[in-house]
């Protein structure tokens, strides 16, 4: 909005830069051509026929126009005459900014007709240009959309050009929508930033290994086989595992891996199902549901906690119970004050059965003791989740060490008592061995100079075999494989540039891939391999928390070719703008989480919105700002500090 304001104020000050454009009228007929988008950057829309076994074919709906359908490729002039034959460049640019606002946030174009929106623009830029006419729906669907599409295609093209050097990871984000459809968003991630590639409806082929393999083959070909280092999936299902194995057999140069966030979530789920942990979580849930179900109680709690929210939403669903339990423990003393306060004792809830139960629970010393024990086992993993979801830095070179440090932290918290920490280690190892671990993680650990040259670096059979596997798979030429093996010895002994002053000093203060770029030139074959491995993420597409509603709309049938292509362009622009914002550190709505009013930590499934005496619930209150932990004195859960990548 500030950018829009600045553009429009230029007119108010009289600093106009006018250009004469070609005549444009929204009702003029469009130029109709066959689809002009190239396969490299545009979200082409096609419905592919994939062979699923002998004699059977299944159809996969992609974010595309049918090959037999004429696409509306609309050509608009670079400068439009909207009034009196002339439009100055400042107002033209302001219209583009407004258009981007609509595309970025997925706002229906009909909002442009709203008198309130016009008043927003007028009040923002001041009365001097109150007559400014905002873009029409036709402009938002026409030349503004086309200009934004061209800019986004150029942005994506620049990122694609980096794949040959750094490699890239294909990220799969799958879900089931309200209609019961199995949908997938496909992204591509690299150090230059993530991009949105396409959306697909795989409902007809879910569980069909051959059909899924054919679909992913198309994606691999589109990205470029030699560019792909790994495909990161969201699922540990048997059929997806089979798909991954068959793809790796066909394409010997990349790996099929599972998202680290998803796997750590599975570890936390396994821990949450342990009887003694589940019991504590249910008791904690009793506290939060009671507080959030009664507005007067919630108001009293917020008074004593200075507006602090006990329930802590998380991007990873399985982390939420433990993050919330950590919040509850941090507010132990304040919660105790609530249930011994005069306001509580004189309330009707103090004498109710559920009120007495919660008050007794808060006063129960054993509950707090056991809650802290739960946090000792789980918060190290929650901290790992925070680490790998923080920012856009590649974490593949750190995940091996990070998981190991989480295990060691848990062991130390239980004073090295094997009987206490081993159940949690087993839960971690089961997911690590069966789903999470990849040879890429071992190779990343070995090739990360900040870890390799540290005093506590340890090479075991898992690390050695993982490195060898990556060399054999990712380096196709056997002669080059031999060169890489010899160069590994130079790296191990820190010979040449590897052992020079600046290379030693910067092992831990610059990203490992950048370190190899600076100091690995004497071993070019190993340098290329190291950069491609260390440039990758270990996390999946869920990290970006893209809204799925636009993809769901895109994959719904019933539109004509023109509208389908327009919606495909909108999805391409919308998702890539969101990913661009993430790369630039703009959180928007991707990272920020709000409490779900129907979450079972807030309300019982069968509970009505109003309580039995028609008292408004917490959602009706002015909740105020959400604050973070304020350092309340309590016996803190374990502090987990993994080695972090240099920024």
QUIFEN-V526501 format. One record per residue. RES is the residue in one letter. SS is DSSP state (~ for helix, > for strand, _ for the rest). PHI is phi in whole degrees, -180 to 180 (999 if undefined). NEAR is the number of other ideal C-beta (glycine too) atoms within 12 Angstrom. Layout:
# QUIFEN-V526501
res=RES ss=SS phi=PHI near=NEAR
res=RES ss=SS phi=PHI near=NEAR
This chain:
# QUIFEN-V526501
res=X ss=_ phi=999 near=19
res=X ss=~ phi=-65 near=13
res=X ss=~ phi=-66 near=20
res=X ss=~ phi=-60 near=32
res=X ss=~ phi=-60 near=25
res=X ss=~ phi=-66 near=22
res=X ss=~ phi=-65 near=31
res=X ss=~ phi=-74 near=37
res=X ss=~ phi=-68 near=24
res=X ss=~ phi=-60 near=26
res=X ss=~ phi=-67 near=29
res=X ss=~ phi=-61 near=22
res=X ss=_ phi=-82 near=15
res=X ss=_ phi=86 near=13
res=X ss=_ phi=-88 near=15
res=X ss=_ phi=-101 near=20
res=X ss=_ phi=-123 near=18
res=X ss=> phi=-100 near=20
res=X ss=> phi=-133 near=20
res=X ss=> phi=-89 near=17
res=X ss=_ phi=-111 near=23
res=X ss=> phi=-82 near=19
res=X ss=> phi=-64 near=18
res=X ss=_ phi=-136 near=29
res=X ss=_ phi=-137 near=20
res=X ss=_ phi=-61 near=22
res=X ss=_ phi=-95 near=10
res=X ss=_ phi=-66 near=18
res=X ss=_ phi=-64 near=10
res=X ss=_ phi=-86 near=24
res=X ss=_ phi=-76 near=17
res=X ss=_ phi=-110 near=17
res=X ss=_ phi=-136 near=14
res=X ss=_ phi=-67 near=17
res=X ss=_ phi=-53 near=29
res=X ss=_ phi=-98 near=23
res=X ss=_ phi=-73 near=29
res=X ss=_ phi=-85 near=15
res=X ss=_ phi=-74 near=22
res=X ss=_ phi=-82 near=24
res=X ss=_ phi=-128 near=32
res=X ss=_ phi=-85 near=35
res=X ss=_ phi=-78 near=44
res=X ss=_ phi=-58 near=33
res=X ss=_ phi=-114 near=39
res=X ss=_ phi=-149 near=32
res=X ss=> phi=-108 near=27
res=X ss=> phi=-91 near=34
res=X ss=> phi=-102 near=21
res=X ss=> phi=-120 near=29
res=X ss=> phi=-75 near=22
res=X ss=_ phi=-119 near=25
res=X ss=_ phi=84 near=15
res=X ss=_ phi=-74 near=7
res=X ss=_ phi=76 near=8
res=X ss=_ phi=-127 near=16
res=X ss=> phi=-132 near=19
res=X ss=> phi=-129 near=27
res=X ss=> phi=-108 near=25
res=X ss=> phi=-114 near=39
res=X ss=> phi=-84 near=35
res=X ss=> phi=-112 near=38
res=X ss=_ phi=-74 near=40
res=X ss=_ phi=-148 near=37
res=X ss=_ phi=-89 near=34
res=X ss=_ phi=-57 near=24
res=X ss=_ phi=-61 near=17
res=X ss=_ phi=-90 near=13
res=X ss=_ phi=-103 near=23
res=X ss=_ phi=-77 near=20
res=X ss=_ phi=-90 near=32
res=X ss=_ phi=-83 near=32
res=X ss=_ phi=-95 near=25
res=X ss=_ phi=-99 near=30
res=X ss=_ phi=-104 near=20
res=X ss=_ phi=-125 near=30
res=X ss=_ phi=-69 near=23
res=X ss=_ phi=-71 near=20
res=X ss=_ phi=-128 near=26
res=X ss=> phi=-108 near=34
res=X ss=> phi=-96 near=24
res=X ss=_ phi=-98 near=29
res=X ss=_ phi=-149 near=17
res=X ss=_ phi=60 near=11
res=X ss=_ phi=79 near=16
res=X ss=> phi=-137 near=21
res=X ss=> phi=-135 near=34
res=X ss=> phi=-74 near=29
res=X ss=~ phi=-65 near=23
res=X ss=~ phi=-65 near=30
res=X ss=~ phi=-71 near=38
res=X ss=~ phi=-62 near=36
res=X ss=~ phi=-68 near=27
res=X ss=~ phi=-63 near=35
res=X ss=~ phi=-64 near=37
res=X ss=~ phi=-65 near=33
res=X ss=~ phi=-64 near=30
res=X ss=~ phi=-65 near=39
res=X ss=~ phi=-60 near=39
res=X ss=~ phi=-62 near=34
res=X ss=~ phi=-59 near=33
res=X ss=~ phi=-65 near=33
res=X ss=~ phi=-68 near=38
res=X ss=~ phi=-63 near=28
res=X ss=~ phi=-102 near=25
res=X ss=_ phi=64 near=29
res=X ss=_ phi=-88 near=23
res=X ss=_ phi=-61 near=19
res=X ss=~ phi=-64 near=29
res=X ss=~ phi=-63 near=14
res=X ss=~ phi=-64 near=22
res=X ss=~ phi=-66 near=28
res=X ss=~ phi=-84 near=17
res=X ss=_ phi=-68 near=17
res=X ss=~ phi=-59 near=12
res=X ss=~ phi=-64 near=13
res=X ss=~ phi=-66 near=29
res=X ss=~ phi=-62 near=22
res=X ss=~ phi=-67 near=15
res=X ss=~ phi=-60 near=21
res=X ss=~ phi=-62 near=33
res=X ss=~ phi=-61 near=22
res=X ss=~ phi=-70 near=18
res=X ss=~ phi=-73 near=28
res=X ss=~ phi=-93 near=33
res=X ss=_ phi=96 near=18
res=X ss=~ phi=-69 near=15
res=X ss=~ phi=-63 near=17
res=X ss=~ phi=-127 near=29
res=X ss=_ phi=-63 near=19
res=X ss=_ phi=-85 near=17
res=X ss=_ phi=-59 near=35
res=X ss=_ phi=-98 near=22
res=X ss=_ phi=-71 near=37
res=X ss=_ phi=-59 near=40
res=X ss=_ phi=-81 near=27
res=X ss=~ phi=-58 near=23
res=X ss=~ phi=-65 near=26
res=X ss=~ phi=-68 near=32
res=X ss=~ phi=-64 near=35
res=X ss=~ phi=-90 near=32
res=X ss=_ phi=-109 near=34
res=X ss=~ phi=-65 near=35
res=X ss=~ phi=-66 near=40
res=X ss=~ phi=-63 near=36
res=X ss=~ phi=-66 near=35
res=X ss=~ phi=-62 near=32
res=X ss=~ phi=-65 near=36
res=X ss=~ phi=-63 near=38
res=X ss=~ phi=-63 near=26
res=X ss=~ phi=-64 near=24
res=X ss=~ phi=-70 near=36
res=X ss=~ phi=-62 near=28
res=X ss=~ phi=-67 near=18
res=X ss=~ phi=-60 near=27
res=X ss=~ phi=-66 near=37
res=X ss=~ phi=-61 near=20
res=X ss=~ phi=-63 near=20
res=X ss=~ phi=-69 near=34
res=X ss=~ phi=-60 near=29
res=X ss=_ phi=-66 near=20
res=X ss=_ phi=-86 near=25
res=X ss=~ phi=-64 near=33
res=X ss=~ phi=-61 near=22
res=X ss=~ phi=-87 near=23
res=X ss=~ phi=-94 near=36
res=X ss=_ phi=74 near=40
res=X ss=> phi=-154 near=41
res=X ss=> phi=-120 near=46
res=X ss=> phi=-88 near=50
res=X ss=> phi=-109 near=43
res=X ss=> phi=-108 near=41
res=X ss=> phi=-126 near=39
res=X ss=> phi=-110 near=34
res=X ss=> phi=-160 near=30
res=X ss=> phi=-111 near=18
res=X ss=_ phi=-85 near=24
res=X ss=_ phi=-65 near=11
res=X ss=_ phi=-87 near=15
res=X ss=_ phi=83 near=12
res=X ss=_ phi=-85 near=28
res=X ss=> phi=-92 near=32
res=X ss=> phi=-120 near=36
res=X ss=> phi=-137 near=43
res=X ss=> phi=-97 near=47
res=X ss=> phi=-117 near=41
res=X ss=> phi=-116 near=43
res=X ss=> phi=-129 near=45
res=X ss=> phi=-118 near=47
res=X ss=_ phi=-158 near=40
res=X ss=_ phi=-59 near=33
res=X ss=_ phi=-76 near=28
res=X ss=_ phi=130 near=33
res=X ss=_ phi=-84 near=42
res=X ss=> phi=-133 near=45
res=X ss=> phi=-88 near=44
res=X ss=> phi=-102 near=44
res=X ss=> phi=-168 near=43
res=X ss=> phi=-124 near=45
res=X ss=> phi=-140 near=43
res=X ss=> phi=-99 near=37
res=X ss=_ phi=-107 near=41
res=X ss=_ phi=-56 near=26
res=X ss=_ phi=-75 near=27
res=X ss=_ phi=-123 near=35
res=X ss=_ phi=-61 near=28
res=X ss=_ phi=88 near=20
res=X ss=_ phi=-92 near=27
res=X ss=~ phi=-61 near=27
res=X ss=~ phi=-64 near=25
res=X ss=~ phi=-68 near=31
res=X ss=~ phi=-65 near=41
res=X ss=~ phi=-61 near=33
res=X ss=~ phi=-63 near=31
res=X ss=~ phi=-65 near=41
res=X ss=~ phi=-68 near=40
res=X ss=~ phi=-60 near=26
res=X ss=~ phi=-62 near=29
res=X ss=~ phi=-64 near=38
res=X ss=~ phi=-61 near=32
res=X ss=~ phi=-64 near=21
res=X ss=~ phi=-65 near=32
res=X ss=~ phi=-76 near=38
res=X ss=_ phi=109 near=25
res=X ss=~ phi=-55 near=27
res=X ss=~ phi=-72 near=22
res=X ss=~ phi=-89 near=35
res=X ss=> phi=-83 near=40
res=X ss=> phi=-95 near=51
res=X ss=> phi=-158 near=48
res=X ss=> phi=-113 near=47
res=X ss=> phi=-104 near=47
res=X ss=> phi=-99 near=40
res=X ss=_ phi=-105 near=36
res=X ss=_ phi=-130 near=35
res=X ss=_ phi=-110 near=27
res=X ss=_ phi=-65 near=20
res=X ss=~ phi=-63 near=14
res=X ss=~ phi=-70 near=23
res=X ss=~ phi=-70 near=35
res=X ss=~ phi=-63 near=21
res=X ss=~ phi=-65 near=22
res=X ss=~ phi=-57 near=34
res=X ss=~ phi=-62 near=33
res=X ss=~ phi=-63 near=18
res=X ss=~ phi=-68 near=21
res=X ss=~ phi=-66 near=36
res=X ss=~ phi=-70 near=28
res=X ss=~ phi=-71 near=16
res=X ss=~ phi=-77 near=19
res=X ss=_ phi=-110 near=31
res=X ss=_ phi=-81 near=18
res=X ss=_ phi=-104 near=29
res=X ss=_ phi=-133 near=38
res=X ss=> phi=-122 near=39
res=X ss=> phi=-105 near=37
res=X ss=> phi=-128 near=41
res=X ss=> phi=-111 near=38
res=X ss=_ phi=-53 near=45
res=X ss=~ phi=-63 near=48
res=X ss=~ phi=-61 near=43
res=X ss=~ phi=-63 near=40
res=X ss=~ phi=-68 near=43
res=X ss=~ phi=-67 near=45
res=X ss=~ phi=-60 near=38
res=X ss=~ phi=-66 near=32
res=X ss=~ phi=-61 near=43
res=X ss=~ phi=-66 near=40
res=X ss=~ phi=-62 near=29
res=X ss=~ phi=-63 near=29
res=X ss=~ phi=-67 near=41
res=X ss=~ phi=-65 near=34
res=X ss=_ phi=-86 near=19
res=X ss=_ phi=-65 near=23
res=X ss=~ phi=-54 near=14
res=X ss=~ phi=-69 near=22
res=X ss=~ phi=-79 near=30
res=X ss=~ phi=-59 near=21
res=X ss=~ phi=-63 near=21
res=X ss=~ phi=-68 near=36
res=X ss=~ phi=-63 near=36
res=X ss=~ phi=-66 near=25
res=X ss=~ phi=-67 near=29
res=X ss=~ phi=-63 near=44
res=X ss=~ phi=-65 near=32
res=X ss=~ phi=-60 near=28
res=X ss=~ phi=-65 near=44
res=X ss=~ phi=-68 near=40
res=X ss=~ phi=-66 near=34
res=X ss=~ phi=-65 near=40
res=X ss=~ phi=-63 near=45
res=X ss=~ phi=-79 near=41
res=X ss=~ phi=-86 near=39
res=X ss=_ phi=-131 near=36
res=X ss=~ phi=-59 near=27
res=X ss=~ phi=-65 near=30
res=X ss=~ phi=-68 near=39
res=X ss=~ phi=-61 near=39
res=X ss=~ phi=-63 near=28
res=X ss=~ phi=-66 near=31
res=X ss=~ phi=-64 near=41
res=X ss=~ phi=-68 near=29
res=X ss=~ phi=-65 near=20
res=X ss=~ phi=-78 near=28
res=X ss=_ phi=-108 near=30
res=X ss=_ phi=57 near=20
res=X ss=_ phi=80 near=22
res=X ss=_ phi=-75 near=31
res=X ss=_ phi=-90 near=34
res=X ss=_ phi=-72 near=44
res=X ss=_ phi=-77 near=37
res=X ss=_ phi=-117 near=36
res=X ss=_ phi=-63 near=26
res=X ss=_ phi=-139 near=34
res=X ss=_ phi=-66 near=34
res=X ss=_ phi=-106 near=36
res=X ss=~ phi=-54 near=26
res=X ss=~ phi=-71 near=31
res=X ss=~ phi=-86 near=36
res=X ss=~ phi=-59 near=35
res=X ss=~ phi=-58 near=41
res=X ss=~ phi=-79 near=43
res=X ss=~ phi=-66 near=40
res=X ss=~ phi=-68 near=42
res=X ss=~ phi=-61 near=45
res=X ss=~ phi=-62 near=39
res=X ss=~ phi=-62 near=41
res=X ss=~ phi=-62 near=45
res=X ss=~ phi=-64 near=39
res=X ss=~ phi=-65 near=33
res=X ss=_ phi=-104 near=39
res=X ss=~ phi=-52 near=36
res=X ss=~ phi=-66 near=20
res=X ss=~ phi=-68 near=30
res=X ss=~ phi=-67 near=39
res=X ss=~ phi=-62 near=29
res=X ss=~ phi=-64 near=24
res=X ss=~ phi=-58 near=37
res=X ss=_ phi=-89 near=33
res=X ss=_ phi=-121 near=18
res=X ss=_ phi=-75 near=22
res=X ss=~ phi=-62 near=12
res=X ss=~ phi=-60 near=20
res=X ss=~ phi=-70 near=32
res=X ss=~ phi=-64 near=18
res=X ss=_ phi=-96 near=12
res=X ss=_ phi=-87 near=23
res=X ss=~ phi=-69 near=20
res=X ss=~ phi=-73 near=34
res=X ss=~ phi=-63 near=26
res=X ss=~ phi=-99 near=14
res=X ss=_ phi=-79 near=20
res=X ss=~ phi=-65 near=13
res=X ss=~ phi=-70 near=25
res=X ss=~ phi=-65 near=28
res=X ss=~ phi=-63 near=20
res=X ss=~ phi=-62 near=22
res=X ss=~ phi=-70 near=35
res=X ss=~ phi=-62 near=31
res=X ss=~ phi=-65 near=21
res=X ss=~ phi=-65 near=33
res=X ss=~ phi=-66 near=38
res=X ss=~ phi=-86 near=21
res=X ss=_ phi=-80 near=23
res=X ss=~ phi=-62 near=14
res=X ss=~ phi=-66 near=16
res=X ss=~ phi=-62 near=31
res=X ss=~ phi=-68 near=29
res=X ss=~ phi=-63 near=17
res=X ss=~ phi=-70 near=27
res=X ss=~ phi=-62 near=42
res=X ss=~ phi=-67 near=29
res=X ss=~ phi=-66 near=32
res=X ss=~ phi=-62 near=43
res=X ss=~ phi=-66 near=43
res=X ss=~ phi=-60 near=38
res=X ss=~ phi=-86 near=43
res=X ss=~ phi=-110 near=46
res=X ss=~ phi=-62 near=37
res=X ss=~ phi=-56 near=43
res=X ss=~ phi=-73 near=50
res=X ss=~ phi=-62 near=42
res=X ss=~ phi=-66 near=32
res=X ss=~ phi=-63 near=43
res=X ss=~ phi=-59 near=42
res=X ss=~ phi=-61 near=32
res=X ss=~ phi=-66 near=32
res=X ss=~ phi=-78 near=42
res=X ss=_ phi=-99 near=35
res=X ss=_ phi=-93 near=24
res=X ss=_ phi=76 near=23
res=X ss=_ phi=-118 near=31
res=X ss=_ phi=-77 near=32
res=X ss=_ phi=-60 near=40
res=X ss=_ phi=-116 near=46
res=X ss=_ phi=-62 near=49
res=X ss=_ phi=-75 near=43
res=X ss=_ phi=-121 near=39
res=X ss=~ phi=-64 near=45
res=X ss=~ phi=-62 near=42
res=X ss=~ phi=-68 near=35
res=X ss=~ phi=-65 near=40
res=X ss=~ phi=-64 near=39
res=X ss=~ phi=-64 near=32
res=X ss=~ phi=-68 near=29
res=X ss=~ phi=-62 near=43
res=X ss=~ phi=-64 near=30
res=X ss=~ phi=-66 near=25
res=X ss=~ phi=-64 near=33
res=X ss=~ phi=-61 near=42
res=X ss=~ phi=-60 near=26
res=X ss=~ phi=-66 near=20
res=X ss=~ phi=-64 near=29
res=X ss=_ phi=-100 near=26
res=X ss=_ phi=55 near=14
res=X ss=_ phi=60 near=15
res=X ss=_ phi=-83 near=16
res=X ss=~ phi=-58 near=14
res=X ss=~ phi=-63 near=12
res=X ss=~ phi=-90 near=19
res=X ss=~ phi=-91 near=29
res=X ss=~ phi=-63 near=18
res=X ss=~ phi=-58 near=24
res=X ss=~ phi=-78 near=39
res=X ss=~ phi=-62 near=31
res=X ss=~ phi=-64 near=20
res=X ss=~ phi=-63 near=32
res=X ss=~ phi=-68 near=39
res=X ss=~ phi=-64 near=25
res=X ss=~ phi=-61 near=21
res=X ss=~ phi=-73 near=31
res=X ss=~ phi=-61 near=32
res=X ss=~ phi=-71 near=18
res=X ss=~ phi=-92 near=19
res=X ss=~ phi=-133 near=32
res=X ss=~ phi=-80 near=37
res=X ss=_ phi=-65 near=32
res=X ss=_ phi=-134 near=41
res=X ss=~ phi=-54 near=32
res=X ss=~ phi=-59 near=48
res=X ss=~ phi=-67 near=43
res=X ss=~ phi=-66 near=38
res=X ss=~ phi=-65 near=45
res=X ss=~ phi=-62 near=47
res=X ss=~ phi=-63 near=43
res=X ss=~ phi=-68 near=40
res=X ss=~ phi=-88 near=49
res=X ss=_ phi=-82 near=44
res=X ss=~ phi=-62 near=41
res=X ss=~ phi=-67 near=35
res=X ss=~ phi=-97 near=36
res=X ss=~ phi=-61 near=36
res=X ss=_ phi=-92 near=26
res=X ss=_ phi=-81 near=15
res=X ss=_ phi=-69 near=8
res=X ss=_ phi=-103 near=14
res=X ss=_ phi=-68 near=22
res=X ss=_ phi=-138 near=19
res=X ss=_ phi=-104 near=22
res=X ss=_ phi=-115 near=15
res=X ss=~ phi=-62 near=12
res=X ss=~ phi=-65 near=25
res=X ss=~ phi=-70 near=29
res=X ss=~ phi=-63 near=21
res=X ss=~ phi=-69 near=20
res=X ss=~ phi=-65 near=30
res=X ss=~ phi=-63 near=38
res=X ss=~ phi=-61 near=24
res=X ss=~ phi=-61 near=28
res=X ss=~ phi=-66 near=41
res=X ss=~ phi=-63 near=37
res=X ss=~ phi=-67 near=23
res=X ss=~ phi=-80 near=30
res=X ss=~ phi=-88 near=40
res=X ss=_ phi=-114 near=31
res=X ss=_ phi=-77 near=19
res=X ss=_ phi=-77 near=16
res=X ss=~ phi=-65 near=12
res=X ss=~ phi=-63 near=12
res=X ss=~ phi=-67 near=21
res=X ss=~ phi=-59 near=24
res=X ss=~ phi=-65 near=17
res=X ss=~ phi=-62 near=23
res=X ss=~ phi=-61 near=35
res=X ss=~ phi=-62 near=25
res=X ss=~ phi=-67 near=20
res=X ss=~ phi=-70 near=32
res=X ss=~ phi=-61 near=32
res=X ss=~ phi=-65 near=17
res=X ss=~ phi=-65 near=25
res=X ss=~ phi=-64 near=35
res=X ss=~ phi=-64 near=23
res=X ss=_ phi=-89 near=15
res=X ss=_ phi=54 near=21
res=X ss=_ phi=-82 near=19
res=X ss=~ phi=60 near=17
res=X ss=~ phi=-63 near=26
res=X ss=~ phi=-62 near=34
res=X ss=~ phi=-108 near=20
res=X ss=_ phi=-76 near=17
res=X ss=~ phi=-53 near=12
res=X ss=~ phi=-67 near=15
res=X ss=~ phi=-64 near=29
res=X ss=~ phi=-70 near=18
res=X ss=~ phi=-64 near=18
res=X ss=_ phi=-101 near=24
res=X ss=_ phi=-59 near=33
res=X ss=_ phi=-113 near=24
res=X ss=_ phi=-113 near=19
res=X ss=_ phi=-134 near=24
res=X ss=_ phi=-56 near=33
res=X ss=~ phi=-59 near=44
res=X ss=~ phi=-64 near=42
res=X ss=~ phi=-69 near=30
res=X ss=~ phi=-59 near=37
res=X ss=~ phi=-65 near=41
res=X ss=~ phi=-65 near=26
res=X ss=~ phi=-79 near=25
res=X ss=~ phi=-119 near=34
res=X ss=_ phi=-99 near=33
res=X ss=~ phi=-61 near=22
res=X ss=~ phi=-71 near=23
res=X ss=~ phi=-127 near=31
res=X ss=~ phi=-60 near=19
res=X ss=~ phi=-70 near=30
res=X ss=~ phi=-68 near=38
res=X ss=~ phi=-58 near=32
res=X ss=~ phi=-62 near=32
res=X ss=~ phi=-63 near=42
res=X ss=~ phi=-64 near=48
res=X ss=~ phi=-63 near=38
res=X ss=~ phi=-67 near=45
res=X ss=~ phi=-75 near=47
res=X ss=~ phi=-75 near=46
res=X ss=_ phi=-86 near=43
res=X ss=_ phi=-96 near=48
res=X ss=_ phi=-90 near=48
res=X ss=_ phi=-112 near=47
res=X ss=_ phi=-107 near=47
res=X ss=_ phi=-96 near=43
res=X ss=~ phi=-71 near=43
res=X ss=~ phi=-61 near=38
res=X ss=~ phi=-56 near=38
res=X ss=~ phi=-87 near=39
res=X ss=_ phi=48 near=30
res=X ss=_ phi=-71 near=37
res=X ss=_ phi=-67 near=27
res=X ss=_ phi=-97 near=29
res=X ss=~ phi=-62 near=25
res=X ss=~ phi=-68 near=35
res=X ss=~ phi=-65 near=40
res=X ss=~ phi=-63 near=30
res=X ss=~ phi=-68 near=29
res=X ss=~ phi=-61 near=41
res=X ss=_ phi=-92 near=37
res=X ss=_ phi=-97 near=23
res=X ss=_ phi=-79 near=18
res=X ss=_ phi=117 near=10
res=X ss=_ phi=-99 near=20
res=X ss=_ phi=-79 near=16
res=X ss=~ phi=-62 near=24
res=X ss=~ phi=-64 near=23
res=X ss=~ phi=-66 near=22
res=X ss=~ phi=-65 near=34
res=X ss=~ phi=-66 near=40
res=X ss=~ phi=-62 near=34
res=X ss=~ phi=-67 near=36
res=X ss=~ phi=-62 near=41
res=X ss=~ phi=-63 near=44
res=X ss=~ phi=-61 near=41
res=X ss=~ phi=-63 near=43
res=X ss=~ phi=-59 near=42
res=X ss=~ phi=-69 near=41
res=X ss=~ phi=-59 near=43
res=X ss=~ phi=-68 near=43
res=X ss=~ phi=-72 near=43
res=X ss=~ phi=-65 near=40
res=X ss=~ phi=-62 near=39
res=X ss=~ phi=-69 near=39
res=X ss=~ phi=-64 near=32
res=X ss=~ phi=-62 near=26
res=X ss=~ phi=-62 near=32
res=X ss=~ phi=-61 near=27
res=X ss=_ phi=-84 near=17
res=X ss=_ phi=85 near=16
res=X ss=_ phi=-90 near=17
res=X ss=_ phi=-70 near=18
res=X ss=~ phi=46 near=24
res=X ss=~ phi=-105 near=21
res=X ss=~ phi=-81 near=31
res=X ss=~ phi=-99 near=25
res=X ss=_ phi=-62 near=14
res=X ss=_ phi=-119 near=23
res=X ss=_ phi=-117 near=19
res=X ss=_ phi=-69 near=28
res=X ss=_ phi=-76 near=18
res=X ss=_ phi=-64 near=21
res=X ss=_ phi=-106 near=18
res=X ss=_ phi=-66 near=27
res=X ss=_ phi=-75 near=26
res=X ss=_ phi=-88 near=38
res=X ss=_ phi=-115 near=34
res=X ss=_ phi=-148 near=29
res=X ss=_ phi=-67 near=21
res=X ss=_ phi=-57 near=11
res=X ss=_ phi=-93 near=10
res=X ss=_ phi=-76 near=22
res=X ss=_ phi=-78 near=16
res=X ss=_ phi=-64 near=21
res=X ss=_ phi=-102 near=17
res=X ss=_ phi=-75 near=27
res=X ss=_ phi=-63 near=15
res=X ss=_ phi=-107 near=15
res=X ss=_ phi=61 near=12
res=X ss=_ phi=-75 near=22
res=X ss=_ phi=-64 near=20
res=X ss=_ phi=-86 near=31
res=X ss=~ phi=-58 near=37
res=X ss=~ phi=-67 near=21
res=X ss=~ phi=-83 near=20
res=X ss=_ phi=-89 near=24
res=X ss=_ phi=-83 near=13
res=X ss=_ phi=-77 near=25
res=X ss=_ phi=74 near=16
res=X ss=_ phi=-78 near=11
res=X ss=_ phi=-84 near=21
res=X ss=_ phi=-109 near=20
res=X ss=_ phi=-99 near=16
res=X ss=_ phi=-57 near=24
res=X ss=_ phi=-106 near=15
res=X ss=_ phi=78 near=12
res=X ss=_ phi=-60 near=25
res=X ss=_ phi=-70 near=13
res=X ss=_ phi=-162 near=23
res=X ss=_ phi=-72 near=20
res=X ss=_ phi=-70 near=19
res=X ss=_ phi=-69 near=32
res=X ss=_ phi=-59 near=31
res=X ss=_ phi=-91 near=16
res=X ss=_ phi=-111 near=31
res=X ss=_ phi=-126 near=16
res=X ss=_ phi=-70 near=30
res=X ss=_ phi=-67 near=28
res=X ss=_ phi=-104 near=28
res=X ss=_ phi=-71 near=38
res=X ss=_ phi=-65 near=22
res=X ss=_ phi=-80 near=13
